[in-house]
Amino acid sequence: MVLVALWLSVIPAGRAGDAARPATTAAYDYAEPKLLTGTLYEIGSHRQKVLYTFRRIAVQSGAVVHVERQFYRTNGLLAAVDKVTYESNRLESYRMQDFQARVSGAVRVAPDPQDPARPQIFISYGPGLIPPKGKAQDLPSDIVYDDTVYPFMMAHWDALMRGDTVKFHFISFEWERTFMFQFTKTGESVQHNQPVVQITMQPTSMLLAPFVDPLIFTVEKASPHRILSYLGRTTPRIQKGGAWKYLDAETVFHYPPDQTAHNPSHTKN
């Protein structure tokens, strides 16, 4: 009950001096790469225990881009899938289905019938593989979800390297709303003779932060600043006893040799 109360608490606004919160760049090409893969490992297993594999597929038809983010069990069965549709580089719809836990969520963006110039967002979540309709909410200009973590991070790369805090609204299916989170640069190191930086994602609320583990992204310091891996919550759940629990894992991305761009993450909060 305490955790529920904290999740529903009012998240404070940013302090003076924090980076502003403009929307993700509209120039980003969500149709690339056509294919991206990854592996989800048990944290602490030194990348020895594989839990799931990941595949992002993008298909473009005119101004519309359809993205599928697929998560497979080690036996090859599909565990969960995210389906995202962009039109003219803007979110149109987003659906999550977890075939193991038998839950689903959906996001839809549509004009306000009373004011067509003002977009609304509908977020829904529930048992079964067909999510409910959801209620209309105002659409924040700085909304972020799994497939836009990387482009939003890149749009604010210079600010992050200066040490600024970058705030944004992150979608929570379970609470059918968005919560205020932030990116901060929290370290630099060298991995496999390659300079990298650590970018931490965590809630802005001081009351909420102790109950929500941060997500830590390891990103190339040099351009194109690809996300190499991250530690934290991800889409498919893990079975413990007779229940399906939220999963924190180490996700490692695999890039084709000639890939120099897009790198969507798949976080869940």
TORKOL-4160 file (C-alpha; in steps of 0.2 Angstrom, whole numbers, padded with zeros to 4 digits, m for minus):
269
<pt num="1" X="0000" Y="0000" Z="0000"/>
<pt num="2" X="0014" Y="0012" Z="0004"/>
<pt num="3" X="0022" Y="0008" Z="m0013"/>
<pt num="4" X="0005" Y="0011" Z="m0022"/>
<pt num="5" X="0003" Y="0028" Z="m0013"/>
<pt num="6" X="0021" Y="0033" Z="m0018"/>
<pt num="7" X="0017" Y="0029" Z="m0036"/>
<pt num="8" X="0002" Y="0040" Z="m0036"/>
<pt num="9" X="0010" Y="0054" Z="m0027"/>
<pt num="10" X="0012" Y="0071" Z="m0036"/>
<pt num="11" X="0029" Y="0071" Z="m0045"/>
<pt num="12" X="0038" Y="0088" Z="m0042"/>
<pt num="13" X="0042" Y="0100" Z="m0056"/>
<pt num="14" X="0060" Y="0103" Z="m0062"/>
<pt num="15" X="0072" Y="0115" Z="m0052"/>
<pt num="16" X="0079" Y="0130" Z="m0060"/>
<pt num="17" X="0094" Y="0126" Z="m0070"/>
<pt num="18" X="0088" Y="0109" Z="m0075"/>
<pt num="19" X="0088" Y="0106" Z="m0094"/>
<pt num="20" X="0072" Y="0110" Z="m0103"/>
<pt num="21" X="0060" Y="0097" Z="m0109"/>
<pt num="22" X="0058" Y="0099" Z="m0128"/>
<pt num="23" X="0050" Y="0085" Z="m0138"/>
<pt num="24" X="0060" Y="0071" Z="m0146"/>
<pt num="25" X="0067" Y="0077" Z="m0163"/>
<pt num="26" X="0054" Y="0075" Z="m0177"/>
<pt num="27" X="0068" Y="0072" Z="m0189"/>
<pt num="28" X="0072" Y="0054" Z="m0182"/>
<pt num="29" X="0071" Y="0040" Z="m0194"/>
<pt num="30" X="0061" Y="0026" Z="m0185"/>
<pt num="31" X="0062" Y="0015" Z="m0200"/>
<pt num="32" X="0081" Y="0012" Z="m0196"/>
<pt num="33" X="0088" Y="0000" Z="m0193"/>
<pt num="34" X="0078" Y="m0013" Z="m0202"/>
<pt num="35" X="0084" Y="m0026" Z="m0190"/>
<pt num="36" X="0092" Y="m0025" Z="m0173"/>
<pt num="37" X="0095" Y="m0039" Z="m0161"/>
<pt num="38" X="0100" Y="m0041" Z="m0143"/>
<pt num="39" X="0101" Y="m0054" Z="m0128"/>
<pt num="40" X="0094" Y="m0052" Z="m0111"/>
<pt num="41" X="0105" Y="m0060" Z="m0097"/>
<pt num="42" X="0102" Y="m0063" Z="m0079"/>
<pt num="43" X="0110" Y="m0049" Z="m0069"/>
<pt num="44" X="0126" Y="m0055" Z="m0060"/>
<pt num="45" X="0128" Y="m0070" Z="m0072"/>
<pt num="46" X="0143" Y="m0062" Z="m0081"/>
<pt num="47" X="0132" Y="m0064" Z="m0097"/>
<pt num="48" X="0132" Y="m0083" Z="m0096"/>
<pt num="49" X="0113" Y="m0086" Z="m0092"/>
<pt num="50" X="0102" Y="m0081" Z="m0106"/>
<pt num="51" X="0084" Y="m0077" Z="m0101"/>
<pt num="52" X="0077" Y="m0070" Z="m0118"/>
<pt num="53" X="0083" Y="m0064" Z="m0135"/>
<pt num="54" X="0077" Y="m0048" Z="m0143"/>
<pt num="55" X="0073" Y="m0043" Z="m0161"/>
<pt num="56" X="0067" Y="m0026" Z="m0168"/>
<pt num="57" X="0060" Y="m0026" Z="m0185"/>
<pt num="58" X="0055" Y="m0010" Z="m0194"/>
<pt num="59" X="0044" Y="m0009" Z="m0210"/>
<pt num="60" X="0040" Y="0007" Z="m0219"/>
<pt num="61" X="0026" Y="0011" Z="m0231"/>
<pt num="62" X="0025" Y="0029" Z="m0237"/>
<pt num="63" X="0024" Y="0040" Z="m0222"/>
<pt num="64" X="0020" Y="0025" Z="m0210"/>
<pt num="65" X="0033" Y="0015" Z="m0201"/>
<pt num="66" X="0028" Y="m0001" Z="m0192"/>
<pt num="67" X="0040" Y="m0007" Z="m0178"/>
<pt num="68" X="0039" Y="m0024" Z="m0170"/>
<pt num="69" X="0050" Y="m0027" Z="m0154"/>
<pt num="70" X="0050" Y="m0046" Z="m0151"/>
<pt num="71" X="0056" Y="m0055" Z="m0136"/>
<pt num="72" X="0059" Y="m0074" Z="m0137"/>
<pt num="73" X="0062" Y="m0087" Z="m0124"/>
<pt num="74" X="0077" Y="m0098" Z="m0125"/>
<pt num="75" X="0066" Y="m0112" Z="m0133"/>
<pt num="76" X="0062" Y="m0100" Z="m0147"/>
<pt num="77" X="0044" Y="m0097" Z="m0142"/>
<pt num="78" X="0038" Y="m0079" Z="m0143"/>
<pt num="79" X="0036" Y="m0072" Z="m0125"/>
<pt num="80" X="0031" Y="m0054" Z="m0128"/>
<pt num="81" X="0029" Y="m0041" Z="m0142"/>
<pt num="82" X="0028" Y="m0022" Z="m0143"/>
<pt num="83" X="0020" Y="m0015" Z="m0159"/>
<pt num="84" X="0023" Y="0003" Z="m0163"/>
<pt num="85" X="0016" Y="0013" Z="m0177"/>
<pt num="86" X="0023" Y="0030" Z="m0183"/>
<pt num="87" X="0015" Y="0041" Z="m0195"/>
<pt num="88" X="0025" Y="0056" Z="m0202"/>
<pt num="89" X="0038" Y="0053" Z="m0188"/>
<pt num="90" X="0024" Y="0054" Z="m0174"/>
<pt num="91" X="0017" Y="0041" Z="m0163"/>
<pt num="92" X="0001" Y="0034" Z="m0169"/>
<pt num="93" X="m0001" Y="0018" Z="m0158"/>
<pt num="94" X="0009" Y="0007" Z="m0147"/>
<pt num="95" X="0003" Y="m0010" Z="m0141"/>
<pt num="96" X="0011" Y="m0022" Z="m0129"/>
<pt num="97" X="0007" Y="m0041" Z="m0127"/>
<pt num="98" X="0015" Y="m0052" Z="m0114"/>
<pt num="99" X="0010" Y="m0070" Z="m0120"/>
<pt num="100" X="0016" Y="m0078" Z="m0104"/>
<pt num="101" X="0008" Y="m0067" Z="m0091"/>
<pt num="102" X="m0007" Y="m0065" Z="m0102"/>
<pt num="103" X="m0008" Y="m0046" Z="m0100"/>
<pt num="104" X="m0008" Y="m0032" Z="m0112"/>
<pt num="105" X="m0007" Y="m0013" Z="m0114"/>
<pt num="106" X="m0010" Y="0000" Z="m0127"/>
<pt num="107" X="m0006" Y="0018" Z="m0131"/>
<pt num="108" X="m0016" Y="0028" Z="m0144"/>
<pt num="109" X="m0014" Y="0046" Z="m0150"/>
<pt num="110" X="m0029" Y="0056" Z="m0157"/>
<pt num="111" X="m0035" Y="0074" Z="m0159"/>
<pt num="112" X="m0046" Y="0081" Z="m0145"/>
<pt num="113" X="m0064" Y="0081" Z="m0153"/>
<pt num="114" X="m0067" Y="0098" Z="m0145"/>
<pt num="115" X="m0050" Y="0105" Z="m0151"/>
<pt num="116" X="m0043" Y="0095" Z="m0166"/>
<pt num="117" X="m0027" Y="0105" Z="m0164"/>
<pt num="118" X="m0024" Y="0098" Z="m0147"/>
<pt num="119" X="m0018" Y="0079" Z="m0147"/>
<pt num="120" X="m0024" Y="0067" Z="m0133"/>
<pt num="121" X="m0016" Y="0051" Z="m0127"/>
<pt num="122" X="m0025" Y="0035" Z="m0122"/>
<pt num="123" X="m0016" Y="0023" Z="m0111"/>
<pt num="124" X="m0024" Y="0007" Z="m0106"/>
<pt num="125" X="m0019" Y="m0010" Z="m0097"/>
<pt num="126" X="m0027" Y="m0026" Z="m0091"/>
<pt num="127" X="m0028" Y="m0045" Z="m0091"/>
<pt num="128" X="m0029" Y="m0054" Z="m0107"/>
<pt num="129" X="m0021" Y="m0050" Z="m0124"/>
<pt num="130" X="m0034" Y="m0037" Z="m0130"/>
<pt num="131" X="m0031" Y="m0021" Z="m0119"/>
<pt num="132" X="m0046" Y="m0010" Z="m0114"/>
<pt num="133" X="m0050" Y="0007" Z="m0123"/>
<pt num="134" X="m0042" Y="0019" Z="m0110"/>
<pt num="135" X="m0047" Y="0036" Z="m0106"/>
<pt num="136" X="m0041" Y="0052" Z="m0114"/>
<pt num="137" X="m0027" Y="0062" Z="m0106"/>
<pt num="138" X="m0017" Y="0077" Z="m0112"/>
<pt num="139" X="m0002" Y="0073" Z="m0123"/>
<pt num="140" X="0014" Y="0079" Z="m0115"/>
<pt num="141" X="0027" Y="0087" Z="m0128"/>
<pt num="142" X="0041" Y="0077" Z="m0120"/>
<pt num="143" X="0034" Y="0059" Z="m0119"/>
<pt num="144" X="0046" Y="0044" Z="m0120"/>
<pt num="145" X="0043" Y="0026" Z="m0121"/>
<pt num="146" X="0054" Y="0011" Z="m0125"/>
<pt num="147" X="0056" Y="0014" Z="m0144"/>
<pt num="148" X="0061" Y="0032" Z="m0141"/>
<pt num="149" X="0073" Y="0031" Z="m0127"/>
<pt num="150" X="0088" Y="0032" Z="m0139"/>
<pt num="151" X="0082" Y="0046" Z="m0150"/>
<pt num="152" X="0077" Y="0056" Z="m0135"/>
<pt num="153" X="0094" Y="0053" Z="m0127"/>
<pt num="154" X="0102" Y="0058" Z="m0143"/>
<pt num="155" X="0092" Y="0074" Z="m0145"/>
<pt num="156" X="0099" Y="0079" Z="m0128"/>
<pt num="157" X="0116" Y="0072" Z="m0129"/>
<pt num="158" X="0126" Y="0088" Z="m0128"/>
<pt num="159" X="0116" Y="0093" Z="m0113"/>
<pt num="160" X="0119" Y="0077" Z="m0104"/>
<pt num="161" X="0138" Y="0078" Z="m0108"/>
<pt num="162" X="0138" Y="0095" Z="m0100"/>
<pt num="163" X="0131" Y="0087" Z="m0084"/>
<pt num="164" X="0113" Y="0094" Z="m0086"/>
<pt num="165" X="0098" Y="0084" Z="m0080"/>
<pt num="166" X="0085" Y="0080" Z="m0094"/>
<pt num="167" X="0067" Y="0077" Z="m0089"/>
<pt num="168" X="0053" Y="0068" Z="m0098"/>
<pt num="169" X="0037" Y="0059" Z="m0096"/>
<pt num="170" X="0038" Y="0040" Z="m0097"/>
<pt num="171" X="0023" Y="0029" Z="m0101"/>
<pt num="172" X="0018" Y="0017" Z="m0087"/>
<pt num="173" X="0005" Y="0004" Z="m0094"/>
<pt num="174" X="0001" Y="m0003" Z="m0077"/>
<pt num="175" X="m0004" Y="0014" Z="m0070"/>
<pt num="176" X="m0011" Y="0020" Z="m0087"/>
<pt num="177" X="m0002" Y="0036" Z="m0086"/>
<pt num="178" X="0015" Y="0044" Z="m0087"/>
<pt num="179" X="0027" Y="0048" Z="m0074"/>
<pt num="180" X="0041" Y="0061" Z="m0073"/>
<pt num="181" X="0059" Y="0053" Z="m0076"/>
<pt num="182" X="0076" Y="0060" Z="m0079"/>
<pt num="183" X="0092" Y="0056" Z="m0088"/>
<pt num="184" X="0109" Y="0061" Z="m0080"/>
<pt num="185" X="0126" Y="0056" Z="m0084"/>
<pt num="186" X="0133" Y="0046" Z="m0070"/>
<pt num="187" X="0150" Y="0040" Z="m0076"/>
<pt num="188" X="0163" Y="0037" Z="m0089"/>
<pt num="189" X="0174" Y="0021" Z="m0092"/>
<pt num="190" X="0183" Y="0011" Z="m0105"/>
<pt num="191" X="0176" Y="m0006" Z="m0111"/>
<pt num="192" X="0185" Y="m0017" Z="m0123"/>
<pt num="193" X="0197" Y="m0002" Z="m0127"/>
<pt num="194" X="0181" Y="0009" Z="m0131"/>
<pt num="195" X="0177" Y="0025" Z="m0121"/>
<pt num="196" X="0159" Y="0024" Z="m0114"/>
<pt num="197" X="0148" Y="0034" Z="m0103"/>
<pt num="198" X="0135" Y="0029" Z="m0091"/>
<pt num="199" X="0117" Y="0037" Z="m0092"/>
<pt num="200" X="0106" Y="0034" Z="m0078"/>
<pt num="201" X="0087" Y="0035" Z="m0079"/>
<pt num="202" X="0077" Y="0037" Z="m0063"/>
<pt num="203" X="0061" Y="0045" Z="m0057"/>
<pt num="204" X="0062" Y="0063" Z="m0052"/>
<pt num="205" X="0051" Y="0061" Z="m0036"/>
<pt num="206" X="0062" Y="0060" Z="m0020"/>
<pt num="207" X="0048" Y="0049" Z="m0012"/>
<pt num="208" X="0047" Y="0037" Z="m0027"/>
<pt num="209" X="0065" Y="0035" Z="m0031"/>
<pt num="210" X="0069" Y="0024" Z="m0016"/>
<pt num="211" X="0056" Y="0011" Z="m0023"/>
<pt num="212" X="0061" Y="0011" Z="m0041"/>
<pt num="213" X="0078" Y="0005" Z="m0046"/>
<pt num="214" X="0087" Y="0016" Z="m0059"/>
<pt num="215" X="0091" Y="0010" Z="m0076"/>
<pt num="216" X="0109" Y="0012" Z="m0081"/>
<pt num="217" X="0113" Y="0013" Z="m0100"/>
<pt num="218" X="0131" Y="0011" Z="m0106"/>
<pt num="219" X="0133" Y="0021" Z="m0122"/>
<pt num="220" X="0147" Y="0024" Z="m0134"/>
<pt num="221" X="0156" Y="0041" Z="m0130"/>
<pt num="222" X="0160" Y="0043" Z="m0148"/>
<pt num="223" X="0147" Y="0046" Z="m0162"/>
<pt num="224" X="0135" Y="0038" Z="m0166"/>
<pt num="225" X="0133" Y="0035" Z="m0147"/>
<pt num="226" X="0125" Y="0018" Z="m0148"/>
<pt num="227" X="0118" Y="0011" Z="m0133"/>
<pt num="228" X="0129" Y="m0005" Z="m0130"/>
<pt num="229" X="0119" Y="m0012" Z="m0115"/>
<pt num="230" X="0108" Y="m0007" Z="m0100"/>
<pt num="231" X="0104" Y="m0014" Z="m0083"/>
<pt num="232" X="0086" Y="m0013" Z="m0077"/>
<pt num="233" X="0067" Y="m0017" Z="m0081"/>
<pt num="234" X="0062" Y="m0024" Z="m0097"/>
<pt num="235" X="0047" Y="m0030" Z="m0106"/>
<pt num="236" X="0044" Y="m0049" Z="m0103"/>
<pt num="237" X="0041" Y="m0055" Z="m0086"/>
<pt num="238" X="0050" Y="m0070" Z="m0077"/>
<pt num="239" X="0041" Y="m0084" Z="m0069"/>
<pt num="240" X="0044" Y="m0087" Z="m0050"/>
<pt num="241" X="0034" Y="m0101" Z="m0042"/>
<pt num="242" X="0017" Y="m0099" Z="m0050"/>
<pt num="243" X="0017" Y="m0081" Z="m0054"/>
<pt num="244" X="0025" Y="m0070" Z="m0067"/>
<pt num="245" X="0036" Y="m0056" Z="m0059"/>
<pt num="246" X="0043" Y="m0040" Z="m0067"/>
<pt num="247" X="0061" Y="m0043" Z="m0074"/>
<pt num="248" X="0077" Y="m0033" Z="m0071"/>
<pt num="249" X="0090" Y="m0040" Z="m0083"/>
<pt num="250" X="0106" Y="m0035" Z="m0092"/>
<pt num="251" X="0102" Y="m0031" Z="m0110"/>
<pt num="252" X="0116" Y="m0032" Z="m0123"/>
<pt num="253" X="0113" Y="m0026" Z="m0141"/>
<pt num="254" X="0121" Y="m0033" Z="m0156"/>
<pt num="255" X="0125" Y="m0022" Z="m0171"/>
<pt num="256" X="0128" Y="m0026" Z="m0189"/>
<pt num="257" X="0146" Y="m0020" Z="m0194"/>
<pt num="258" X="0139" Y="m0006" Z="m0205"/>
<pt num="259" X="0126" Y="0001" Z="m0193"/>
<pt num="260" X="0129" Y="0019" Z="m0187"/>
<pt num="261" X="0112" Y="0024" Z="m0182"/>
<pt num="262" X="0096" Y="0019" Z="m0172"/>
<pt num="263" X="0097" Y="0010" Z="m0156"/>
<pt num="264" X="0080" Y="0008" Z="m0147"/>
<pt num="265" X="0080" Y="0002" Z="m0130"/>
<pt num="266" X="0066" Y="m0008" Z="m0121"/>
<pt num="267" X="0063" Y="m0002" Z="m0104"/>
<pt num="268" X="0048" Y="m0004" Z="m0093"/>
<pt num="269" X="0043" Y="0006" Z="m0078"/>
